[in-house]
Amino acid sequence: MKKLNLNFLNEENKKTTLVPKVASQELTKDEVKDAMMAISALGIFEANGKQLYVTPKSAHYSETIITELF
């Protein structure tokens, strides 16, 4: 299963990543950009008094391949 990784810069210009638990694997570039802009505009995510998702930077799908041994 693919996971959507949303990369932002935080208030200190450091990379932060948001990985939604549920995300369609069929999202377009524009849909993801719009969602990231909306998340950024909310300004509700913070840690240690600093905003986490200030500037949308990039997004990608990642896939983990699991090989069972037994």
Wavefront OBJ file of the C-alpha trace (Angstrom):
o trace
v 0.000 0.000 0.000
v 1.243 3.452 -0.870
v 1.471 6.227 1.721
v 1.160 9.899 0.899
v 3.971 12.012 2.366
v 3.348 15.759 2.595
v 6.529 17.746 3.208
v 6.345 21.222 4.684
v 8.708 23.762 6.181
v 7.881 24.677 9.752
v 8.095 28.065 11.440
v 11.875 27.614 11.779
v 12.286 26.616 8.086
v 12.952 22.996 9.061
v 11.408 20.092 7.149
v 8.353 18.453 8.700
v 6.343 15.624 7.193
v 2.661 14.838 7.519
v 1.562 11.311 6.569
v -2.243 11.050 6.544
v -3.583 7.707 7.804
v -6.110 7.593 4.958
v -5.355 9.049 1.528
v -6.418 8.141 -1.982
v -3.706 6.767 -4.225
v -5.311 8.549 -7.175
v -4.825 12.191 -6.135
v -3.571 14.649 -8.741
v -0.729 17.087 -8.247
v -3.176 20.002 -8.047
v -5.425 18.244 -5.513
v -2.456 17.568 -3.237
v -1.153 21.138 -3.589
v -4.586 22.547 -2.742
v -4.876 20.277 0.299
v -1.425 21.284 1.507
v -2.267 24.973 1.127
v -5.467 24.422 3.131
v -3.561 22.603 5.900
v -1.020 25.412 6.011
v -3.737 28.081 6.148
v -5.393 26.416 9.162
v -2.360 27.064 11.356
v -3.612 24.601 13.983
v -0.690 22.163 14.097
v 2.124 23.066 16.454
v 4.772 21.520 18.667
v 6.743 23.291 21.371
v 4.907 26.514 20.528
v 6.037 26.495 16.870
v 3.799 26.072 13.819
v 4.552 22.768 12.075
v 3.113 23.039 8.564
v 3.795 26.608 7.445
v 5.057 26.299 3.856
v 4.167 23.422 1.502
v 7.418 22.080 0.045
v 6.793 18.774 -1.760
v 4.746 15.588 -1.763
v 5.284 12.011 -2.818
v 3.899 8.528 -2.465
v 6.085 5.933 -0.754
v 5.615 2.206 -0.807
v 7.040 -0.355 1.593
v 7.608 -3.841 0.298
v 7.292 -6.526 2.960
v 8.859 -9.909 2.321
v 7.590 -12.506 4.771
v 10.113 -15.036 5.994
v 7.715 -17.405 7.767
l 1 2 3 4 5 6 7 8 9 10 11 12 13 14 15 16 17 18 19 20 21 22 23 24 25 26 27 28 29 30 31 32 33 34 35 36 37 38 39 40 41 42 43 44 45 46 47 48 49 50 51 52 53 54 55 56 57 58 59 60 61 62 63 64 65 66 67 68 69 70
